[in-house]
Amino acid sequence: MPLNRLNPVDLSPPTGFSHAVTATGSRLVFLAGQTALDSEGKVTGTTLPEQFEKALTNLLTALRHAGGTPADLARVTIYATDVADYRAQAAKLGAIWRKLAGRDYPAMAVIGAVRLWDEECLVELEGVAVLD
């Protein structure tokens, strides 16, 4: 496995992320920001959980086509237009993550964004994966 997830006991316990990830693979995959767009470029879903599930599905689809799996994700950045709503829905979003990507958590950050490229989008995910 090219990734080693580090969660030191002297830091707060991580919930749905890893504090640090070391990578020793030979190929990096930079995943473009993905939102809740369907294959025709139309925004799907009106709630944050619906859009998060579609955006994560899109990110994992791009990763799969690059030859990777969710366990290969070293870093994911999440841009949310409403961080308070993101925090309020964290349990639902975590369940969606575990269903689609499992429990091999990458280093993650959630960043508030005034708006995303498509105004109807509530969330965007981008990532970096390391493959053998």
N, C-alpha and C positions, 0 to 999 in steps of 0.2 A: 504494500500500500504506500503510495507516494506522499500521503498526508499524515501528520501526527497532530492531533488536537490536544492543546494544553489548557488546563483549567486549574491554576494554582490555588491552593487552599487559603492563601492569604488575600485573595480577591473575593468579592461577593460571588455567591454561587450563580453560575450562568443559567438562564432560563431560555432555552431555544436558540442558543448561540454558543460558540466557543470563544474564549478570551484570546487565544492565539492559535495559529495553525502554521506548522512548518511544512515545507514542500520539498520533495526530492525527486520529482518526476522529470521527464525529459521534454514534455510538450505543454505549453501554456495555452489555454483556450480563454479568450476574452469574449464574454457574452454581452452583446448589446442590450440596452434597456428594453425590457418587454412590458407591455401593458396588456389590457384585456381586449386586444384586437383579435377578431376571428380571421380565417384564411382569406376573407374578402376585404379586410382592412376596416371592418366595422366594430365599434366598441360594443362589447357584450356585458351584461350585468349592470345593475344600478347601485348595488350595495358594495361596501368594501370587501366583505368576504367573497362575494361572487367575483369581483374583479381581481382580488388577490389570487384566487384559485386559477383563473384563466391566465393571469400574468405568470404565475409560477409554472403552470403547464407549458406555456410558450417558452419560458426560459429553459425548462428541462427538455423540451423538444429540440431546441437549438443545440443544447449540450449533447443529447443523444446522437444527433446527426454529425457532431464533431467526434464521436466515438467515446463519449463519457457517460457517466452515471451520476446520480445525485451525490454519492459518496465522494466523488472527485471534486466537488465544490470546495474551494479554499476560502473564498470571500464572496459575500453577497451584500449589496447595498440596496436598501429599500427607500424609495422616495414616496412620501405620503402627503397628500394635500391637506390632511387633517390628522395631526399627530395625536390629539386627544381622542379622536374616534379610533385610531389605530390601537392606542393603549386600552381603550374600553373593550375592544373586540379581540384583544390579544389571545384569549383562550381559544376562540374560534379559529383565528389565523394560525395558531400553533397546531391545532388539530388538522387543519388543511395541510400545513407543512409536513407533519408526520405521515399523513396519508399518502402524499405524493413523493416526498423526498426522504422519509425515514428519520432516524435519530442521529445521523452523522452530521452534526451541525457545523457549518462553516463559521468563520469570523464574520460578524454581521454588524450593520449599523442601520438605523432608521433616521432619515433626514426629512425634515419638513420642507415642502416645496409649495410655493404660492400657487402654481398651476403646472400641469404637464403639457406635452405637445398637443394632445387632443384634450380639449377642455373638459369632456365628460369623464376622463380617466381620473381615478382616485388614487392609484398606486402604480408604481413602476419598479421593476426589479432588474438589476444588472449584476453580473458576477464574473468571477475568475475561477477557472478549474485547472487542475494539474493532472495530466495523464502520464502513465508510464511510457 
